[in-house]
Amino acid sequence: MASRWANDEADKAEDARRKKEKEEKKRQKLAKQQAEQEAAAARAAAEREQASRPAKRRRLSASPEKEGGASGVSGEAKVLRFEAGSWGPCRHINNFETLNHIEEGSYGWVSRAKEIGTSEIVALKKVKMDYVNDGFPITALREIAMLQKARHKNIVDLKEVVVGDSLDEVVLVMEFIEHDLKTLQEDMAEPFLASEVKTLLRQLVSGVDFLHQNHIMHRDLKTSNILLNNRGALKLADFGMARFIPPPNAPLTQLVVTLWYRAPELLLGTTTYSTEVDMWSVGCIFGELLLKEPLLPGKNEVDELAKIFALCGLPDEKSWPGFYRLPNAKSLRLPRDTRGPKPGPVIRTKFPLLTNKGVELLTELLSMNPEGRPTAGDMLNHAYFTESPKPKPPEMFPTFPSKAGQERRRKRSPNAPQRGDAPGMGGAEIDFSGIFAGREEEQKGAGFMLKMG
């Protein structure tokens, strides 16, 4: 029995509407699936086509059409570029104008010059070709190789190598530095202040530490090979004896380092050594900066050893194990049963104004036993550089006339007036009449007359 509230026509219409809406959703879903299948097929075909094409170079900048378009925005991409080493001809020495000669060293002549193109002042070192038949000098090859590798603020900068008209005319172009410490100290009335010594020593050891970290021995550290500019910057130079540190126990030549800065193990004929010989030279330079004169100026090898023993004491098997096994130690007549004087008190006597930390550092540097000397890195962290007085900033260093630059000292002139009462004449009458006395007796000349018309 049908309900009296039932509406058959309305229910049929609602069922038809729902059926139609369901069919429409089913049709849309089917169309969406077909579209996705077609898109997947198109992508697969594009990938196959792309794989079959030859590779193309990627465009790194926008096309000219886009650059000149309405937007006006450049699409150029920035590309990182790295300079690669290449072989090329050396420039000619005619690009430089020699200004003056500086000095002649063991391995070359050094001059001050100006680059014609840029007016930059540089130093030219002409390599000595004493043995042309033996080929290019090994010392020059070493210096060029070391300076190219050792790029540091406390090492002189090698700019380039130029040549002349002949094969034996090879010149190293380096930055020009106004002074070397040896010449500068000879012209100074007083030695460097304690704060200035610390600054110079710290820069010196910083450069030496860089060399040792890169497995390089300088082997000729001395004040004439240490340069100082007018801005207080110190730089190491003259790498003719430098070489890379060889493997342990590899034989080396003992004839290295200038005599006054040569370590005792080299004087005694050792052929196996390392960076300790540089640290002994640093100790000699340290003492020279304090005294304003060489610390151990021996006349020959025997006299140099005598000065070393007088300052540092006699070595023995306890202080220097293996000392008597060195080649030249067998010819020395030393009392083995008597202890020599301790190095500390002798150094303290020679340097009475040096602080305790300074004496401690100098004693370690001048240790007879090479194993007792500090490394350059250890020396930079020594308490001597942190105690008072502090190292002076390089910018505060005084300037000096440069002999290499042919500068001269200015003549002494009166000082500016100071504050206070103006100087008087002493209150007494001052007679200037004597200045003109005897003028009547002077020979008179003919003179001349001007006729005014």
C-alpha positions in Angstrom: 0.0 0.0 0.0 1.5 3.3 -1.1 2.1 6.0 1.4 -0.2 9.0 1.1 2.8 11.3 1.3 4.7 9.7 -1.5 5.4 11.6 -4.7 6.3 9.2 -7.5 7.1 11.8 -10.1 9.5 13.8 -7.9 11.3 10.6 -6.9 11.8 9.6 -10.4 13.1 13.0 -11.4 15.6 12.9 -8.5 16.8 9.5 -9.4 17.3 10.5 -13.0 19.3 13.6 -11.9 21.6 11.5 -9.7 22.1 8.9 -12.4 23.1 11.6 -14.9 25.5 13.3 -12.4 27.2 10.0 -11.7 27.6 9.2 -15.4 29.1 12.7 -15.9 31.7 12.2 -13.2 32.5 8.8 -14.6 33.0 10.3 -18.0 35.3 13.1 -16.7 37.4 10.6 -14.8 37.8 8.5 -17.9 38.8 11.6 -19.9 41.4 12.6 -17.3 42.9 9.1 -17.3 43.2 9.2 -21.1 44.8 12.6 -21.0 47.4 11.4 -18.4 48.2 8.4 -20.6 48.6 10.6 -23.6 51.0 13.0 -21.7 53.1 10.1 -20.4 53.4 8.7 -23.9 54.4 12.1 -25.2 57.1 12.5 -22.5 58.5 9.1 -23.2 58.7 9.8 -27.0 60.4 13.2 -26.2 63.0 11.5 -24.0 63.7 8.9 -26.7 64.1 11.6 -29.3 66.4 13.6 -27.0 68.6 10.6 -26.3 68.9 9.9 -30.0 70.1 13.5 -30.8 73.8 14.5 -30.6 74.9 16.4 -27.5 74.8 20.2 -27.8 76.9 22.8 -25.9 74.9 24.6 -23.2 74.2 28.3 -23.9 75.7 30.3 -21.0 74.3 33.7 -22.0 70.9 34.8 -23.1 70.1 35.1 -26.8 70.3 38.5 -28.5 66.5 38.5 -29.0 65.9 38.2 -25.2 68.6 40.8 -24.4 66.9 43.4 -26.7 63.4 42.5 -25.8 60.8 44.6 -24.0 61.7 43.3 -20.6 65.3 44.8 -20.9 66.7 42.3 -18.3 70.0 40.8 -19.3 70.2 37.0 -19.0 74.0 36.8 -19.1 75.4 34.3 -16.6 78.7 35.0 -14.8 81.3 32.3 -15.4 84.1 31.6 -13.0 87.5 31.8 -14.8 90.8 30.5 -13.4 94.1 31.5 -14.8 96.1 28.4 -15.9 99.8 28.3 -16.1 101.3 28.5 -19.5 104.6 28.6 -21.3 105.6 31.9 -22.9 108.7 33.9 -23.8 110.5 36.0 -21.2 110.5 39.7 -21.6 113.6 41.6 -22.6 115.8 43.5 -20.2 115.2 46.6 -22.3 111.8 47.0 -20.6 113.7 48.2 -17.6 115.9 51.3 -17.1 118.8 50.8 -14.6 119.0 53.6 -12.1 122.0 52.6 -9.9 124.1 49.7 -8.8 123.4 48.4 -5.3 125.9 45.6 -4.6 127.6 42.5 -5.9 126.8 39.2 -4.2 128.2 35.7 -4.4 125.8 34.7 -7.1 124.8 37.9 -8.9 124.8 41.7 -9.3 121.9 43.6 -7.8 120.7 47.0 -9.2 117.8 49.3 -8.7 115.8 49.9 -11.9 112.5 51.3 -13.2 110.1 49.6 -15.5 109.6 51.8 -18.4 105.9 50.9 -19.0 104.6 51.4 -15.5 107.4 53.5 -13.8 107.5 51.0 -11.0 110.8 50.8 -9.1 112.1 47.2 -8.9 115.3 45.4 -8.0 117.2 43.5 -10.7 119.5 40.6 -9.9 121.7 39.5 -12.8 122.8 35.9 -12.5 126.5 35.3 -12.5 127.5 32.9 -15.3 131.0 32.0 -14.0 130.8 28.4 -15.3 128.9 28.6 -18.6 130.1 25.3 -19.8 128.5 23.6 -16.8 125.1 24.9 -17.8 122.7 27.2 -15.9 123.8 27.8 -12.3 122.1 25.5 -9.8 122.0 28.3 -7.3 119.9 30.5 -9.6 117.6 27.5 -10.4 117.1 27.0 -6.7 116.4 30.6 -6.0 113.8 30.9 -8.8 112.1 27.6 -7.7 112.0 28.6 -4.1 110.8 32.1 -4.6 108.0 30.9 -6.9 106.8 28.5 -4.2 107.4 30.7 -1.2 104.7 33.4 -1.5 104.6 35.1 1.9 104.4 38.6 3.3 107.8 38.2 4.9 109.6 36.8 1.8 110.7 39.0 -1.1 108.4 38.8 -4.1 109.8 37.5 -7.4 107.9 39.2 -10.2 109.4 37.7 -13.3 112.6 36.6 -15.0 113.8 38.6 -18.0 116.6 37.9 -20.5 119.1 39.9 -22.6 120.5 39.5 -26.1 122.7 36.5 -25.1 121.9 33.3 -23.3 124.2 34.2 -20.3 122.2 37.3 -19.5 119.4 36.2 -17.2 118.0 38.7 -14.7 115.5 38.2 -11.8 113.0 41.0 -11.3 112.0 41.4 -7.6 110.3 44.0 -5.5 112.6 46.8 -4.4 113.2 47.1 -0.6 114.9 50.2 0.8 117.2 48.7 3.4 119.1 45.6 4.5 119.6 45.1 8.3 123.4 45.0 8.1 123.8 48.3 6.3 121.0 49.9 8.3 122.6 49.0 11.6 126.0 50.3 10.5 124.5 53.7 9.9 122.4 53.8 13.1 123.8 55.7 16.1 121.9 53.5 18.6 120.7 49.9 18.4 117.0 49.1 17.9 114.7 49.4 20.9 113.6 46.3 22.7 110.1 46.6 21.2 111.5 47.1 17.7 113.8 44.0 18.1 110.7 41.9 19.0 108.9 43.1 15.9 111.8 42.4 13.6 112.4 39.0 15.2 108.8 38.0 15.0 108.6 38.9 11.3 111.8 37.0 10.7 110.6 33.9 12.4 107.3 34.1 10.7 109.0 33.9 7.3 111.3 31.1 8.5 108.3 29.1 9.9 106.6 29.4 6.5 109.7 28.0 4.8 110.0 25.2 7.2 106.3 24.3 6.9 106.8 24.0 3.2 109.9 21.8 3.7 112.4 24.5 2.6 115.7 25.3 4.4 117.2 28.7 3.7 120.7 27.8 4.8 122.1 31.4 4.5 120.2 33.5 7.1 122.2 36.7 8.0 121.4 40.4 8.4 122.6 41.3 4.9 120.0 38.9 3.5 117.2 40.4 5.5 115.5 43.4 4.0 113.4 46.1 5.7 111.2 48.7 3.9 110.2 52.1 5.2 106.9 50.8 6.4 108.5 48.4 8.9 107.9 45.3 6.9 110.7 42.7 7.0 111.4 40.3 4.1 113.8 37.4 3.6 115.9 37.4 0.4 118.8 35.6 -1.3 117.7 32.0 -1.7 120.8 30.8 -3.6 121.6 28.2 -1.0 118.0 27.2 -0.2 116.8 23.7 -0.9 114.0 21.3 -0.1 114.4 19.2 3.1 115.6 15.8 2.0 114.6 12.5 3.6 116.2 11.6 6.9 119.9 10.6 6.9 120.3 11.9 3.3 123.8 13.4 2.8 124.0 17.1 2.4 126.9 19.5 1.8 128.4 21.0 5.0 129.7 24.2 3.3 126.5 26.3 3.7 125.6 29.4 5.8 128.0 32.3 6.2 130.7 31.7 8.7 129.5 34.1 11.5 126.0 32.4 11.4 127.1 28.8 10.9 125.9 26.2 13.4 128.5 24.2 15.4 127.5 20.9 13.9 128.2 22.3 10.4 131.7 23.5 11.6 132.3 20.0 12.9 131.6 18.4 9.6 128.2 16.9 9.8 126.4 15.9 6.5 123.0 15.2 8.0 121.1 18.2 9.3 117.8 19.9 9.0 116.0 23.1 9.9 118.0 23.4 13.2 120.8 25.2 11.2 118.4 28.0 10.4 117.4 28.4 14.0 121.0 28.8 15.1 121.3 31.6 12.5 118.2 33.2 13.9 119.8 33.1 17.4 122.9 34.9 16.0 120.7 37.5 14.3 118.8 38.0 17.6 122.1 38.8 19.4 123.2 41.0 16.6 120.0 43.1 16.8 120.7 43.6 20.5 124.4 44.5 20.2 124.3 46.3 16.8 127.3 44.2 15.8 127.9 40.6 14.9 127.6 38.2 17.8 130.2 35.6 16.7 132.6 37.3 14.2 135.1 34.5 13.7 138.1 34.9 11.4 138.1 31.3 10.3 136.4 28.0 11.2 138.7 27.4 14.2 138.2 30.9 15.6 134.5 30.6 15.0 134.4 27.4 17.1 136.4 29.1 19.8 134.0 32.0 20.0 131.0 29.6 20.2 132.6 27.6 23.0 133.4 30.8 24.9 129.8 31.9 24.7 127.9 28.6 25.0 130.3 26.5 26.9 132.2 23.3 26.0 130.1 20.4 24.7 130.3 16.9 26.2 128.5 13.6 25.8 125.9 14.6 28.4 124.9 18.0 26.9 125.4 16.9 23.3 125.2 13.1 22.8 127.2 11.9 19.8 129.3 15.1 19.7 132.6 13.2 19.6 131.4 11.1 16.6 131.3 14.1 14.3 134.1 14.1 11.7 136.0 17.2 12.9 135.4 16.7 16.6 138.1 14.0 16.7 140.8 16.6 16.0 139.7 18.8 19.0 141.5 18.6 22.3 138.8 19.2 24.8 138.8 18.3 28.5 136.2 15.6 28.7 136.2 15.3 32.4 135.7 19.0 33.1 132.3 20.7 32.6 132.4 23.9 30.6 130.6 27.0 31.8 126.8 27.1 31.6 125.4 28.9 28.6 122.9 30.9 30.6 125.1 32.9 32.9 127.5 33.7 30.0 124.7 35.0 27.8 123.3 36.9 30.8 126.7 38.6 31.3 126.9 39.6 27.6 123.3 40.9 27.5 122.7 42.5 30.9 119.6 44.5 29.7 117.8 41.5 28.2 114.9 40.2 30.2 114.8 36.7 31.7 112.5 35.4 29.0 114.8 36.9 26.4 117.8 35.2 27.9 115.9 31.9 28.0 114.9 32.2 24.3 118.4 33.2 23.2 120.0 30.3 25.2 117.6 27.8 23.6 118.4 29.2 20.1 122.2 28.9 20.7 122.0 25.4 22.1 125.0 23.4 21.1 122.9 20.3 20.7 120.7 20.8 17.6 117.8 18.9 19.2 117.7 21.5 22.0 116.8 24.3 19.7 113.1 25.4 19.3 111.3 25.2 16.0 110.2 28.4 14.4 106.6 27.7 15.4 107.5 27.2 19.0 109.5 30.4 19.0 106.5 32.4 17.7 104.6 31.2 20.8 107.4 32.0 23.3 106.5 34.2 26.3 109.3 36.7 25.3 106.9 38.2 22.7 104.1 38.7 25.2 105.9 40.4 28.0 106.5 44.1 28.3 107.5 46.0 26.2 105.2 44.8 23.6 106.3 44.5 20.0 106.1 47.8 18.2 103.6 48.0 15.3 105.4 48.0 12.0 103.6 51.2 11.0 105.3 53.0 13.9 108.8 52.1 12.8 111.1 55.0 12.1 112.2 55.7 8.6 115.8 55.9 7.4 117.5 57.2 4.2 118.0 54.4 1.8 121.5 53.8 0.5 120.2 51.5 -2.1 117.9 54.3 -3.3 120.7 56.8 -3.1 119.0 58.9 -0.5 121.0 61.2 1.8 120.5 62.4 5.3 119.2 65.9 5.5 121.6 68.3 7.2 120.8 69.3 10.7 118.6 72.3 10.9 117.4 74.3 14.0 114.4 73.0 15.9 111.1 74.8 15.9 110.7 77.3 18.8 109.2 75.9 21.9 106.6 77.4 24.3 107.9 79.8 26.9 109.3 83.4 27.1 110.9 84.8 24.0 114.7 84.8 24.1 116.0 88.3 24.8 119.4 89.9 24.0 120.7 89.7 27.5 119.9 93.3 28.4 123.4 94.6 27.4 124.2 96.8 24.5 125.4 94.9 21.5 127.8 96.6 19.0 127.5 95.5 15.3 129.9 98.2 14.1 132.8 95.7 13.9 131.0 93.9 11.1 131.7 96.9 8.7 135.2 97.7 10.0 137.8 98.1 7.3 135.4 98.6 4.4 137.1 101.9 3.5 140.4 100.0 2.7 138.7 97.5 0.4 139.6 97.8 -3.3 136.9 99.7 -5.2 135.8 98.6 -8.6 134.9 100.8 -11.6 131.2 100.2 -11.2 128.7 101.5 -13.8 126.3 104.3 -14.3 122.8 104.4 -15.7 122.0 107.5 -17.7 118.3 108.4 -17.5 117.3 110.4 -20.5 
